[in-house]
Amino acid sequence: MRESSQFDAIVVGAGPSGNAAAYVMAKGGLKVLQIERGEYPGSKNVQGAILYANALQEIIPDFRDDAPLERHIIEQRMWMLDDTSFVGTLARSDDYNKPPYNRYTIIRAQFDKWFSSKVREAGALVICETTVNHLILDGDQVVGVQCDREHGEVYADVVILADGVNSTLARKAGFHDEIEARNVALAVKEILFMPEETIRQRFNVADEEGVVIEMVGRITDGMAGTGFLYTNKESLTIGVGCMLSDFKKNSNRTTPYLLLEKMKRHPSIAPLIVGGEMKEYCAHLIPEGGFNAIPQVYGNGWMIVGDSGGFVNAAHREGSNLAMTTGRLAAETAIAAKAAGRHGYRASTLSAYKAALDESFVMKDLHKYRDMPKVLHHNPQFFTTYPDLVAKAARTMMTVDGIDKKTKKREVMTSFRKSRSVTGLIGDAYKFWRAFR
């Protein structure tokens, strides 16, 4: 039995959730060690992403003063694509063009590095290029971590795991099983560089304004998934992600890379990215199991935050928002436990973290959309048949060819009934309502 801890808390990982936890605890007066296996925080995250301002503002109110932000988003497009066209909606408001801005595009490598600098300024010790091999247990209590290199064994009252999807440390310690393929998506992204003026012209935006396009349909080759396109200052982030289990059983044996290449050639997408120079490419896993796949997130001396706990809102892709909020709530739980004079925190103490999650938008939103992963995963017609039908209906109604509108409407309804039948249409409508209710 060790006599004392070297630190009040250890955070494993320096992504948004780990940085949020380390920063809040350090600002709260705790002695914090943060361990990152990359060369520097963000070195393994080249991709672009969406930052939701609210979560970060709760942690660093003046983050806009120096955070490496790309563009604030004033326009959201939703596209449903068949093989040659799209039908979509667009929401654009000048209200989103007034500070404080609500959403931003970011480059994760730059943002994570900036966030880590704030963690250091708050007083935490950040060690990079160090891998945590396993957790140190004293009976059923986590009391520290065992690292490679010269750092060896390091002890703390609580360890916060922010080591990414399918947390290796949690699995090794037996806190949860390996994540199932049906509960995780594999996404591939590229950053395409092009002049700012070109981006402004193509997307009809001013200097720092941005656009987000989210896409469903034939671009995922019949698999459950989505595509996306974000505008950065001097680049575009484009990507597509599908359920890992669908990649495994896809009859066409489509690889993630080929899926992205096919998406980039789509007639509606290609004109937006033409001339872009691809300099960065990455693939990463995203938890998509939703509410029903979230594991135990606390125990004796440990808590799990961010992707490690499966905290992604499948309806709104609020990954960074949820990640930073979970990190903050875990940190506040550790600070409160320390203030109460607790050492070697037991699960009964850290259960306050789960209670805080349940009261926040994190679990409320995940619960609201708890049926979505199952509905979409088991109904491929939402990614094949319906995009085709909607696109055909739009072409039929908008083509001027001497046929009256009443006849055209009958033609559209007939095509829907032939493709899905009345019973199928009603059943699909119910499933869709259930997923979003």
VEXTORKOL-647838 format. One record per residue (C-alpha): residue in three letters; x, y, z. Coordinates in Angstrom, 1 decimal. Each point is the difference from the previous one (the first is absolute). Layout:
rec code->ALA c1->X c2->Y c3->Z
...
END
This chain:
rec code->MET c1->0.0 c2->0.0 c3->0.0
rec code->ARG c1->1.4 c2->3.3 c3->-1.0
rec code->GLU c1->0.0 c2->2.8 c3->2.5
rec code->SER c1->-0.9 c2->3.0 c3->-2.2
rec code->SER c1->-0.8 c2->1.1 c3->-3.5
rec code->GLN c1->2.4 c2->2.0 c3->-2.2
rec code->PHE c1->-3.0 c2->1.8 c3->-1.6
rec code->ASP c1->-3.6 c2->0.7 c3->0.8
rec code->ALA c1->-1.0 c2->-1.1 c3->-3.5
rec code->ILE c1->1.5 c2->-1.5 c3->-3.1
rec code->VAL c1->-1.6 c2->0.6 c3->-3.4
rec code->VAL c1->0.8 c2->-2.4 c3->-2.8
rec code->GLY c1->-0.3 c2->1.6 c3->-3.4
rec code->ALA c1->0.1 c2->3.6 c3->-1.3
rec code->GLY c1->-3.0 c2->0.3 c3->-2.3
rec code->PRO c1->-2.9 c2->2.3 c3->0.7
rec code->SER c1->-1.4 c2->-2.0 c3->2.9
rec code->GLY c1->3.4 c2->-0.7 c3->1.6
rec code->ASN c1->1.0 c2->3.7 c3->-0.3
rec code->ALA c1->-3.3 c2->1.1 c3->1.4
rec code->ALA c1->0.4 c2->-2.2 c3->3.0
rec code->ALA c1->3.7 c2->0.9 c3->0.6
rec code->TYR c1->-0.6 c2->3.7 c3->-0.3
rec code->VAL c1->-3.0 c2->0.2 c3->2.3
rec code->MET c1->1.7 c2->-2.1 c3->2.7
rec code->ALA c1->3.2 c2->2.0 c3->-0.2
rec code->LYS c1->-2.0 c2->3.3 c3->0.2
rec code->GLY c1->-1.8 c2->-1.5 c3->3.0
rec code->GLY c1->3.3 c2->-0.4 c3->1.9
rec code->LEU c1->0.6 c2->-3.7 c3->-0.6
rec code->LYS c1->3.5 c2->-1.4 c3->-0.7
rec code->VAL c1->-0.6 c2->-1.5 c3->-3.5
rec code->LEU c1->2.2 c2->-2.1 c3->-2.3
rec code->GLN c1->-1.1 c2->-0.4 c3->-3.6
rec code->ILE c1->1.5 c2->-2.7 c3->-2.2
rec code->GLU c1->-0.1 c2->0.0 c3->-3.8
rec code->ARG c1->1.5 c2->-2.6 c3->-2.2
rec code->GLY c1->0.5 c2->2.3 c3->-3.0
rec code->GLU c1->3.0 c2->2.2 c3->-0.7
rec code->TYR c1->-2.2 c2->2.9 c3->1.1
rec code->PRO c1->-3.8 c2->0.4 c3->0.6
rec code->GLY c1->-1.7 c2->-0.1 c3->-3.3
rec code->SER c1->2.9 c2->-1.6 c3->-1.9
rec code->LYS c1->-2.2 c2->-3.0 c3->-0.8
rec code->ASN c1->-3.1 c2->2.1 c3->-1.0
rec code->VAL c1->0.6 c2->1.6 c3->-3.3
rec code->GLN c1->-3.7 c2->0.2 c3->-0.9
rec code->GLY c1->-2.3 c2->2.9 c3->0.0
rec code->ALA c1->-3.0 c2->0.1 c3->2.4
rec code->ILE c1->-2.9 c2->2.0 c3->1.3
rec code->LEU c1->0.3 c2->1.9 c3->3.3
rec code->TYR c1->-3.1 c2->0.8 c3->1.9
rec code->ALA c1->0.8 c2->3.2 c3->1.9
rec code->ASN c1->-2.3 c2->-0.5 c3->3.0
rec code->ALA c1->1.9 c2->-3.0 c3->1.5
rec code->LEU c1->3.4 c2->1.7 c3->-0.2
rec code->GLN c1->-1.4 c2->3.3 c3->1.2
rec code->GLU c1->-1.1 c2->-1.7 c3->3.2
rec code->ILE c1->3.7 c2->-0.9 c3->0.5
rec code->ILE c1->1.9 c2->2.9 c3->-1.5
rec code->PRO c1->-2.3 c2->3.0 c3->-0.3
rec code->ASP c1->2.4 c2->2.1 c3->-2.0
rec code->PHE c1->1.2 c2->-2.8 c3->-2.4
rec code->ARG c1->-0.9 c2->2.0 c3->-3.1
rec code->ASP c1->2.9 c2->2.4 c3->0.8
rec code->ASP c1->2.7 c2->-2.3 c3->-1.1
rec code->ALA c1->-1.4 c2->-3.5 c3->-0.9
rec code->PRO c1->1.0 c2->-1.1 c3->-3.5
rec code->LEU c1->-3.5 c2->0.2 c3->-1.6
rec code->GLU c1->-0.6 c2->-0.3 c3->-3.7
rec code->ARG c1->-3.4 c2->1.3 c3->-1.0
rec code->HIS c1->-3.3 c2->0.6 c3->1.9
rec code->ILE c1->-2.8 c2->-1.9 c3->-1.5
rec code->ILE c1->-2.9 c2->2.0 c3->-1.5
rec code->GLU c1->-1.5 c2->-2.6 c3->-2.2
rec code->GLN c1->-1.0 c2->-3.6 c3->0.4
rec code->ARG c1->-0.9 c2->-2.2 c3->-3.0
rec code->MET c1->-1.6 c2->-3.4 c3->0.1
rec code->TRP c1->0.2 c2->-2.1 c3->-3.2
rec code->MET c1->-1.6 c2->-3.3 c3->-1.0
rec code->LEU c1->1.9 c2->-1.4 c3->-3.1
rec code->ASP c1->-0.7 c2->-2.6 c3->-2.6
rec code->ASP c1->2.7 c2->-0.9 c3->-2.5
rec code->THR c1->-0.2 c2->3.2 c3->-2.0
rec code->SER c1->-1.8 c2->2.7 c3->2.0
rec code->PHE c1->-1.1 c2->1.2 c3->3.4
rec code->VAL c1->-3.1 c2->1.4 c3->1.6
rec code->GLY c1->0.6 c2->2.1 c3->3.1
rec code->THR c1->-0.8 c2->2.6 c3->2.5
rec code->LEU c1->1.9 c2->3.1 c3->0.9
rec code->ALA c1->-0.1 c2->2.1 c3->3.2
rec code->ARG c1->1.9 c2->3.3 c3->0.0
rec code->SER c1->-0.4 c2->2.9 c3->2.4
rec code->ASP c1->1.7 c2->3.3 c3->0.6
rec code->ASP c1->-0.7 c2->-0.7 c3->3.7
rec code->TYR c1->2.9 c2->-2.5 c3->-0.2
rec code->ASN c1->2.2 c2->2.8 c3->-1.4
rec code->LYS c1->-0.1 c2->2.0 c3->3.2
rec code->PRO c1->2.3 c2->-0.6 c3->2.9
rec code->PRO c1->0.3 c2->-2.0 c3->2.1
rec code->TYR c1->-0.1 c2->-2.6 c3->-2.7
rec code->ASN c1->-1.6 c2->-3.4 c3->0.6
rec code->ARG c1->2.1 c2->-2.4 c3->-2.1
rec code->TYR c1->3.4 c2->0.0 c3->-1.6
rec code->THR c1->2.0 c2->-2.2 c3->-2.3
rec code->ILE c1->3.4 c2->-0.9 c3->1.5
rec code->ILE c1->3.1 c2->-2.0 c3->-0.9
rec code->ARG c1->0.4 c2->-2.5 c3->2.9
rec code->ALA c1->3.8 c2->0.0 c3->-0.1
rec code->GLN c1->0.1 c2->3.7 c3->0.6
rec code->PHE c1->-2.9 c2->0.1 c3->2.4
rec code->ASP c1->1.2 c2->-2.9 c3->2.3
rec code->LYS c1->3.4 c2->1.6 c3->0.2
rec code->TRP c1->-1.5 c2->3.3 c3->1.0
rec code->PHE c1->-2.2 c2->-1.6 c3->2.6
rec code->SER c1->2.9 c2->-1.9 c3->1.5
rec code->SER c1->1.9 c2->3.3 c3->0.3
rec code->LYS c1->-2.9 c2->1.3 c3->2.2
rec code->VAL c1->0.2 c2->-3.2 c3->2.1
rec code->ARG c1->3.7 c2->0.7 c3->0.7
rec code->GLU c1->-0.8 c2->3.7 c3->0.8
rec code->ALA c1->-2.5 c2->-1.3 c3->2.5
rec code->GLY c1->2.7 c2->-1.8 c3->1.8
rec code->ALA c1->-0.3 c2->-3.6 c3->-1.2
rec code->LEU c1->3.1 c2->-2.1 c3->-0.9
rec code->VAL c1->-0.3 c2->-1.3 c3->-3.6
rec code->ILE c1->2.2 c2->-2.8 c3->-1.1
rec code->CYS c1->0.0 c2->-1.0 c3->-3.7
rec code->GLU c1->1.5 c2->-2.9 c3->-2.0
rec code->THR c1->-0.9 c2->-2.3 c3->2.9
rec code->THR c1->-2.3 c2->-3.0 c3->-0.2
rec code->VAL c1->-2.0 c2->-1.2 c3->3.0
rec code->ASN c1->0.2 c2->-3.8 c3->-0.1
rec code->HIS c1->-2.5 c2->-0.8 c3->2.7
rec code->LEU c1->-1.8 c2->1.2 c3->3.1
rec code->ILE c1->1.5 c2->-0.8 c3->3.5
rec code->LEU c1->-2.6 c2->-1.5 c3->2.3
rec code->ASP c1->0.1 c2->-0.5 c3->3.8
rec code->GLY c1->-2.6 c2->-2.7 c3->0.4
rec code->ASP c1->-3.0 c2->1.5 c3->-2.0
rec code->GLN c1->1.3 c2->3.6 c3->0.3
rec code->VAL c1->1.8 c2->1.7 c3->-2.8
rec code->VAL c1->2.9 c2->1.8 c3->1.6
rec code->GLY c1->2.1 c2->1.0 c3->-3.0
rec code->VAL c1->1.5 c2->-0.8 c3->-3.4
rec code->GLN c1->3.0 c2->-2.0 c3->-1.2
rec code->CYS c1->1.7 c2->1.8 c3->-2.9
rec code->ASP c1->2.7 c2->-0.9 c3->-2.5
rec code->ARG c1->3.3 c2->2.0 c3->-0.2
rec code->GLU c1->1.6 c2->1.3 c3->3.2
rec code->HIS c1->-3.2 c2->1.1 c3->1.7
rec code->GLY c1->-0.9 c2->-3.4 c3->1.4
rec code->GLU c1->-2.8 c2->-0.1 c3->2.5
rec code->VAL c1->-1.9 c2->3.1 c3->0.9
rec code->TYR c1->-2.6 c2->0.2 c3->2.7
rec code->ALA c1->-3.1 c2->2.2 c3->0.4
rec code->ASP c1->-3.3 c2->0.1 c3->2.0
rec code->VAL c1->-1.9 c2->-0.3 c3->-3.3
rec code->VAL c1->0.7 c2->-0.8 c3->-3.6
rec code->ILE c1->-2.1 c2->1.4 c3->-2.8
rec code->LEU c1->0.1 c2->-2.0 c3->-3.3
rec code->ALA c1->-0.2 c2->2.1 c3->-3.1
rec code->ASP c1->2.0 c2->-2.4 c3->-2.2
rec code->GLY c1->-2.5 c2->-0.2 c3->-2.9
rec code->VAL c1->-2.5 c2->-2.4 c3->-1.4
rec code->ASN c1->0.0 c2->-3.5 c3->1.5
rec code->SER c1->2.3 c2->1.1 c3->2.8
rec code->THR c1->2.8 c2->-2.5 c3->0.2
rec code->LEU c1->0.7 c2->0.7 c3->3.6
rec code->ALA c1->-3.6 c2->-0.6 c3->1.1
rec code->ARG c1->-0.1 c2->-3.2 c3->-2.0
rec code->LYS c1->3.2 c2->-1.3 c3->1.5
rec code->ALA c1->-1.3 c2->0.8 c3->3.5
rec code->GLY c1->-3.2 c2->-1.8 c3->-0.7
rec code->PHE c1->-2.3 c2->3.0 c3->0.3
rec code->HIS c1->-1.7 c2->-0.7 c3->-3.3
rec code->ASP c1->0.1 c2->-2.3 c3->-2.9
rec code->GLU c1->1.5 c2->0.8 c3->-3.4
rec code->ILE c1->-2.3 c2->2.2 c3->-2.0
rec code->GLU c1->-2.2 c2->-1.9 c3->-2.5
rec code->ALA c1->0.4 c2->0.7 c3->-3.7
rec code->ARG c1->-3.7 c2->1.0 c3->-0.2
rec code->ASN c1->0.6 c2->2.7 c3->2.5
rec code->VAL c1->2.8 c2->1.8 c3->-1.7
rec code->ALA c1->0.5 c2->1.8 c3->-3.3
rec code->LEU c1->3.2 c2->0.3 c3->-2.0
rec code->ALA c1->0.4 c2->3.5 c3->-1.5
rec code->VAL c1->2.6 c2->1.2 c3->-2.6
rec code->LYS c1->0.8 c2->3.7 c3->-0.5
rec code->GLU c1->2.1 c2->2.1 c3->-2.3
rec code->ILE c1->1.0 c2->3.6 c3->0.2
rec code->LEU c1->0.1 c2->1.7 c3->-3.4
rec code->PHE c1->1.9 c2->3.2 c3->-0.1
rec code->MET c1->-1.2 c2->2.9 c3->-2.3
rec code->PRO c1->0.2 c2->3.8 c3->0.0
rec code->GLU c1->-2.3 c2->1.9 c3->2.4
rec code->GLU c1->-1.5 c2->1.9 c3->-2.9
rec code->THR c1->-1.0 c2->-3.2 c3->-1.8
rec code->ILE c1->-1.8 c2->-1.2 c3->3.2
rec code->ARG c1->-1.8 c2->3.3 c3->0.4
rec code->GLN c1->-1.3 c2->-0.1 c3->-3.6
rec code->ARG c1->-1.1 c2->-3.7 c3->-0.1
rec code->PHE c1->-1.8 c2->0.1 c3->3.3
rec code->ASN c1->-1.3 c2->3.6 c3->-0.1
rec code->VAL c1->1.6 c2->1.1 c3->3.2
rec code->ALA c1->2.0 c2->3.0 c3->1.2
rec code->ASP c1->3.5 c2->-0.1 c3->1.7
rec code->GLU c1->-0.6 c2->-2.0 c3->3.1
rec code->GLU c1->-3.4 c2->-1.5 c3->-0.7
rec code->GLY c1->-0.4 c2->-3.7 c3->-0.5
rec code->VAL c1->-2.3 c2->-2.7 c3->-1.4
rec code->VAL c1->-0.7 c2->-3.6 c3->1.1
rec code->ILE c1->-1.5 c2->-2.6 c3->-2.3
rec code->GLU c1->-1.2 c2->-3.3 c3->1.4
rec code->MET c1->-1.0 c2->-2.8 c3->-2.4
rec code->VAL c1->-1.8 c2->-3.3 c3->-0.1
rec code->GLY c1->-0.8 c2->-2.3 c3->-2.8
rec code->ARG c1->1.7 c2->-2.0 c3->-2.8
rec code->ILE c1->3.4 c2->1.4 c3->1.0
rec code->THR c1->0.3 c2->-2.7 c3->2.7
rec code->ASP c1->-0.6 c2->-2.9 c3->-2.4
rec code->GLY c1->-3.0 c2->-1.3 c3->1.8
rec code->MET c1->1.6 c2->0.1 c3->3.5
rec code->ALA c1->-1.2 c2->2.0 c3->3.0
rec code->GLY c1->2.0 c2->3.1 c3->0.0
rec code->THR c1->0.4 c2->3.7 c3->-0.9
rec code->GLY c1->2.3 c2->2.3 c3->-1.9
rec code->PHE c1->1.0 c2->3.5 c3->0.8
rec code->LEU c1->1.8 c2->3.1 c3->-1.3
rec code->TYR c1->1.3 c2->2.9 c3->2.1
rec code->THR c1->1.5 c2->3.3 c3->-1.1
rec code->ASN c1->3.2 c2->1.1 c3->1.8
rec code->LYS c1->2.0 c2->3.2 c3->-0.7
rec code->GLU c1->2.2 c2->-1.4 c3->-2.7
rec code->SER c1->-1.2 c2->-3.6 c3->-0.3
rec code->LEU c1->-3.0 c2->-2.3 c3->-0.1
rec code->THR c1->-0.6 c2->-3.0 c3->2.2
rec code->ILE c1->-1.8 c2->-2.8 c3->-1.8
rec code->GLY c1->-0.8 c2->-3.4 c3->1.3
rec code->VAL c1->-2.3 c2->-3.0 c3->0.3
rec code->GLY c1->-0.7 c2->-2.5 c3->2.7
rec code->CYS c1->-1.9 c2->-3.3 c3->0.2
rec code->MET c1->-0.6 c2->-2.6 c3->2.6
rec code->LEU c1->2.9 c2->-2.3 c3->0.4
rec code->SER c1->-2.2 c2->-3.1 c3->-0.1
rec code->ASP c1->-1.4 c2->1.2 c3->-3.3
rec code->PHE c1->3.5 c2->0.3 c3->-1.5
rec code->LYS c1->0.6 c2->-3.6 c3->1.1
rec code->LYS c1->-3.1 c2->-1.4 c3->-1.8
rec code->ASN c1->-0.2 c2->2.4 c3->-3.0
rec code->SER c1->-0.5 c2->-2.1 c3->-3.0
rec code->ASN c1->2.0 c2->2.3 c3->-2.2
rec code->ARG c1->3.0 c2->-0.2 c3->2.3
rec code->THR c1->0.3 c2->3.8 c3->-0.1
rec code->THR c1->2.9 c2->1.3 c3->2.0
rec code->PRO c1->-0.3 c2->3.3 c3->1.9
rec code->TYR c1->2.5 c2->1.7 c3->-2.3
rec code->LEU c1->-1.8 c2->-1.0 c3->-3.1
rec code->LEU c1->-3.3 c2->1.1 c3->1.5
rec code->LEU c1->1.4 c2->3.5 c3->0.6
rec code->GLU c1->1.4 c2->0.1 c3->-3.6
rec code->LYS c1->-3.3 c2->-1.0 c3->-1.4
rec code->MET c1->-1.7 c2->2.7 c3->2.1
rec code->LYS c1->2.4 c2->2.6 c3->-1.2
rec code->ARG c1->-1.0 c2->-0.8 c3->-3.6
rec code->HIS c1->-3.7 c2->0.5 c3->0.6
rec code->PRO c1->-1.3 c2->2.6 c3->-2.5
rec code->SER c1->-1.3 c2->2.2 c3->2.8
rec code->ILE c1->3.2 c2->-0.1 c3->2.1
rec code->ALA c1->2.7 c2->0.0 c3->-2.6
rec code->PRO c1->-0.5 c2->3.7 c3->-1.1
rec code->LEU c1->0.4 c2->1.1 c3->3.6
rec code->ILE c1->3.4 c2->-1.7 c3->0.5
rec code->VAL c1->1.6 c2->0.2 c3->-3.4
rec code->GLY c1->3.5 c2->1.4 c3->0.1
rec code->GLY c1->0.4 c2->-0.8 c3->3.7
rec code->GLU c1->3.4 c2->-1.4 c3->0.9
rec code->MET c1->-0.2 c2->-3.0 c3->2.4
rec code->LYS c1->2.7 c2->0.3 c3->2.6
rec code->GLU c1->-1.5 c2->-1.9 c3->3.0
rec code->TYR c1->-1.9 c2->-3.2 c3->0.3
rec code->CYS c1->-1.1 c2->-1.9 c3->3.1
rec code->ALA c1->-2.3 c2->-2.8 c3->1.1
rec code->HIS c1->-1.5 c2->-0.3 c3->3.5
rec code->LEU c1->-2.7 c2->-1.9 c3->1.9
rec code->ILE c1->-3.1 c2->1.8 c3->1.4
rec code->PRO c1->-2.3 c2->-1.5 c3->2.6
rec code->GLU c1->-3.5 c2->-0.3 c3->-1.5
rec code->GLY c1->-1.8 c2->-2.4 c3->2.3
rec code->GLY c1->-1.7 c2->2.9 c3->1.8
rec code->PHE c1->-1.7 c2->-0.1 c3->3.4
rec code->ASN c1->-0.4 c2->-3.8 c3->0.0
rec code->ALA c1->3.7 c2->-0.6 c3->-0.6
rec code->ILE c1->1.5 c2->2.3 c3->2.7
rec code->PRO c1->2.1 c2->-2.1 c3->2.4
rec code->GLN c1->0.5 c2->0.5 c3->3.8
rec code->VAL c1->1.7 c2->3.4 c3->0.2
rec code->TYR c1->1.2 c2->0.0 c3->3.6
rec code->GLY c1->1.3 c2->-2.3 c3->2.6
rec code->ASN c1->2.4 c2->-0.2 c3->2.9
rec code->GLY c1->2.6 c2->2.7 c3->-0.8
rec code->TRP c1->-0.8 c2->0.4 c3->-3.7
rec code->MET c1->-2.3 c2->1.9 c3->-2.4
rec code->ILE c1->-0.4 c2->-0.2 c3->-3.8
rec code->VAL c1->-0.6 c2->3.1 c3->-2.2
rec code->GLY c1->-0.5 c2->0.8 c3->-3.7
rec code->ASP c1->0.2 c2->-2.6 c3->-2.8
rec code->SER c1->1.3 c2->-2.5 c3->2.6
rec code->GLY c1->-3.5 c2->0.0 c3->1.5
rec code->GLY c1->-1.9 c2->0.0 c3->-3.4
rec code->PHE c1->-1.2 c2->3.6 c3->0.5
rec code->VAL c1->-1.0 c2->1.0 c3->-3.5
rec code->ASN c1->-3.4 c2->1.4 c3->-0.9
rec code->ALA c1->-1.0 c2->-1.9 c3->-3.1
rec code->ALA c1->-2.6 c2->2.5 c3->-0.9
rec code->HIS c1->2.2 c2->3.1 c3->-0.1
rec code->ARG c1->3.6 c2->-1.1 c3->-0.1
rec code->GLU c1->0.8 c2->2.0 c3->3.1
rec code->GLY c1->3.1 c2->-1.9 c3->0.7
rec code->SER c1->2.2 c2->2.8 c3->1.3
rec code->ASN c1->-2.9 c2->1.5 c3->1.9
rec code->LEU c1->-0.8 c2->-3.2 c3->1.9
rec code->ALA c1->3.6 c2->-0.9 c3->0.5
rec code->MET c1->1.0 c2->3.2 c3->1.7
rec code->THR c1->-3.1 c2->0.0 c3->2.1
rec code->THR c1->0.7 c2->-3.5 c3->1.3
rec code->GLY c1->3.6 c2->1.1 c3->0.8
rec code->ARG c1->-1.2 c2->3.0 c3->1.9
rec code->LEU c1->-2.6 c2->-2.0 c3->2.0
rec code->ALA c1->2.5 c2->-2.7 c3->0.9
rec code->ALA c1->2.5 c2->2.8 c3->1.1
rec code->GLU c1->-2.7 c2->1.7 c3->2.1
rec code->THR c1->-0.7 c2->-3.4 c3->1.7
rec code->ALA c1->3.6 c2->-0.4 c3->0.9
rec code->ILE c1->0.3 c2->3.5 c3->1.3
rec code->ALA c1->-3.1 c2->-0.4 c3->2.2
rec code->ALA c1->1.3 c2->-3.3 c3->1.3
rec code->LYS c1->3.4 c2->1.6 c3->0.9
rec code->ALA c1->-1.7 c2->2.9 c3->1.7
rec code->ALA c1->-2.0 c2->-2.5 c3->2.1
rec code->GLY c1->3.3 c2->-1.5 c3->1.2
rec code->ARG c1->-0.3 c2->-3.3 c3->-1.9
rec code->HIS c1->3.1 c2->-1.9 c3->-1.1
rec code->GLY c1->0.1 c2->-3.1 c3->-2.2
rec code->TYR c1->-3.5 c2->0.8 c3->-1.2
rec code->ARG c1->-2.5 c2->-2.9 c3->0.1
rec code->ALA c1->-2.7 c2->-0.6 c3->-2.6
rec code->SER c1->-2.6 c2->1.3 c3->2.5
rec code->THR c1->1.8 c2->3.4 c3->-0.1
rec code->LEU c1->0.6 c2->0.0 c3->-3.8
rec code->SER c1->-3.7 c2->-0.9 c3->-0.7
rec code->ALA c1->-0.5 c2->3.8 c3->0.2
rec code->TYR c1->1.5 c2->0.1 c3->-3.5
rec code->LYS c1->-2.7 c2->-2.3 c3->-1.4
rec code->ALA c1->-2.7 c2->2.0 c3->1.8
rec code->ALA c1->1.4 c2->3.2 c3->-1.5
rec code->LEU c1->0.0 c2->-1.6 c3->-3.5
rec code->ASP c1->-3.6 c2->-1.1 c3->0.5
rec code->GLU c1->-1.0 c2->3.6 c3->0.8
rec code->SER c1->1.8 c2->1.5 c3->-2.9
rec code->PHE c1->-0.9 c2->0.2 c3->-3.7
rec code->VAL c1->2.5 c2->-2.8 c3->-0.6
rec code->MET c1->-2.1 c2->-2.9 c3->1.2
rec code->LYS c1->-3.3 c2->1.7 c3->-0.7
rec code->ASP c1->0.8 c2->0.3 c3->-3.7
rec code->LEU c1->1.6 c2->-3.4 c3->-0.2
rec code->HIS c1->-3.2 c2->-1.5 c3->1.6
rec code->LYS c1->-2.2 c2->1.9 c3->-2.4
rec code->TYR c1->1.7 c2->-1.4 c3->-3.0
rec code->ARG c1->0.7 c2->-3.4 c3->1.5
rec code->ASP c1->-1.9 c2->-1.9 c3->-2.7
rec code->MET c1->1.7 c2->1.7 c3->-2.9
rec code->PRO c1->3.1 c2->-2.2 c3->-0.4
rec code->LYS c1->-2.1 c2->-3.2 c3->-0.1
rec code->VAL c1->-2.7 c2->1.5 c3->-2.4
rec code->LEU c1->2.6 c2->1.3 c3->-2.5
rec code->HIS c1->2.3 c2->-3.0 c3->0.2
rec code->HIS c1->-2.8 c2->-2.5 c3->-0.7
rec code->ASN c1->-1.8 c2->1.9 c3->-2.7
rec code->PRO c1->2.4 c2->0.6 c3->-3.0
rec code->GLN c1->-2.9 c2->1.3 c3->-2.1
rec code->PHE c1->0.5 c2->3.4 c3->1.7
rec code->PHE c1->3.4 c2->0.1 c3->-1.7
rec code->THR c1->-1.0 c2->-1.5 c3->-3.4
rec code->THR c1->-3.7 c2->-0.2 c3->-0.9
rec code->TYR c1->-1.2 c2->3.3 c3->1.5
rec code->PRO c1->2.8 c2->2.2 c3->-1.4
rec code->ASP c1->-0.8 c2->-1.5 c3->-3.5
rec code->LEU c1->-3.7 c2->0.6 c3->0.4
rec code->VAL c1->0.3 c2->3.5 c3->1.3
rec code->ALA c1->2.4 c2->1.0 c3->-2.8
rec code->LYS c1->-2.2 c2->-1.5 c3->-2.6
rec code->ALA c1->-3.1 c2->1.7 c3->1.5
rec code->ALA c1->1.8 c2->3.4 c3->-0.1
rec code->ARG c1->1.1 c2->-0.5 c3->-3.7
rec code->THR c1->-3.5 c2->-1.1 c3->-0.9
rec code->MET c1->-1.7 c2->3.0 c3->1.6
rec code->MET c1->2.5 c2->2.6 c3->-1.3
rec code->THR c1->0.2 c2->-1.3 c3->-3.6
rec code->VAL c1->-2.2 c2->2.0 c3->-2.4
rec code->ASP c1->-1.0 c2->-2.5 c3->-2.6
rec code->GLY c1->-3.7 c2->0.7 c3->-0.8
rec code->ILE c1->-1.3 c2->-2.5 c3->2.7
rec code->ASP c1->-2.4 c2->1.5 c3->2.6
rec code->LYS c1->0.9 c2->0.2 c3->3.6
rec code->LYS c1->-2.8 c2->-2.4 c3->1.2
rec code->THR c1->1.4 c2->-2.7 c3->-2.3
rec code->LYS c1->3.5 c2->0.6 c3->1.3
rec code->LYS c1->-1.1 c2->-0.3 c3->3.6
rec code->ARG c1->-1.7 c2->-3.4 c3->-0.8
rec code->GLU c1->3.2 c2->-1.1 c3->-1.7
rec code->VAL c1->2.1 c2->1.0 c3->3.1
rec code->MET c1->-2.4 c2->-1.8 c3->2.4
rec code->THR c1->0.0 c2->-3.1 c3->-2.2
rec code->SER c1->3.8 c2->-0.1 c3->0.0
rec code->PHE c1->0.0 c2->0.2 c3->3.8
rec code->ARG c1->-2.6 c2->-2.8 c3->0.4
rec code->LYS c1->1.8 c2->-2.3 c3->-2.5
rec code->SER c1->3.3 c2->0.5 c3->1.8
rec code->ARG c1->-1.2 c2->-0.5 c3->3.6
rec code->SER c1->-3.7 c2->-0.8 c3->0.0
rec code->VAL c1->-2.6 c2->1.8 c3->2.1
rec code->THR c1->0.8 c2->-2.1 c3->3.0
rec code->GLY c1->3.7 c2->0.5 c3->-0.4
rec code->LEU c1->-0.4 c2->3.8 c3->-0.3
rec code->ILE c1->-2.1 c2->0.1 c3->3.1
rec code->GLY c1->2.5 c2->-2.2 c3->1.9
rec code->ASP c1->3.0 c2->2.1 c3->-1.1
rec code->ALA c1->-1.8 c2->3.2 c3->1.0
rec code->TYR c1->-0.6 c2->-1.4 c3->3.4
rec code->LYS c1->3.6 c2->-1.1 c3->0.4
rec code->PHE c1->1.2 c2->3.4 c3->-1.1
rec code->TRP c1->-2.3 c2->1.7 c3->2.5
rec code->ARG c1->1.1 c2->-2.3 c3->2.7
rec code->ALA c1->3.6 c2->0.7 c3->-0.6
rec code->PHE c1->-0.5 c2->3.8 c3->0.2
rec code->ARG c1->-2.9 c2->0.2 c3->2.4
END
